[in-house]
Amino acid sequence: MFGTYSLWLGFKDDDEKYLFDVIKKLSSENQSPIFTPHLTLIGDVHIDPTKLSQITDEIIKDTKPFT
């Protein structure tokens, strides 16, 4: 079954907390939405989730973690 999906990169816990605190502060100052820190690799694609998983596995199979 097809759906609409996005593929995000997330952050390590300490980095996510730091970035989330920055986002909350800026959101409050600018009356804007608060959101989870992330990097969008692919946004709002209509695809079978199994196919998206296969594509993702292929992309990351030789990728080392960022440190």
N, C-alpha and C positions, 0 to 999 in steps of 0.2 A: 504494500500500500504506500502510495506516495504522500508526502507531507512537505511542509515548508520548514527548512532547517537553516541554521547558521553554524559555522565552525569557529570557535573561539580558542585563543591561547589564554591560559590563566597564569597566575603568579604564585610563587611560594607564599606560605602563610604570612610571614613577617612583611614581605613586600606588599602583599594584598592589603593587609591592615593599614600600612602606611599610606598607600594610594587611596584606600577607601576613606581614611580620615581627611586627606586633602580634598577629595571629591565632595565629602559632606560639607566641609568648610566653604568651598567655592560655591556649592549648590545653595547654601544658606545665604551667602553674600549676594548671589545673582538670581535668587528665586527660580532655580532650575532643578530638574529632577536629580535624585540620587540614584546611582547605578553601580553595579559591581564592576570593579576594574577588570578590563580584558582587552585583548587585541583581536579584532574581527578579521579572520582570514577569508571567509566566504560568508556572505550575508544573504539570507532569504532566498535560498535556492529550492526549487521544487524537484525533489529527488526521492527515490526509494532509500530508506535508511540503511538497508543492507549494502547498497551500492556506495553510499556515502562512506560507510565504514570501510569498505574495500579500498576506496580511493585514499582515505586517510591512512590506512595501514601501509599502502604503497608509498605514500609521501614520506612517512616517518620511519620507514624500516632502516634507513641508513643515516638517520639524523641523530646526532648526539645532543644530549640536553644542554641548554644554555646554563652557564655557571658564572 
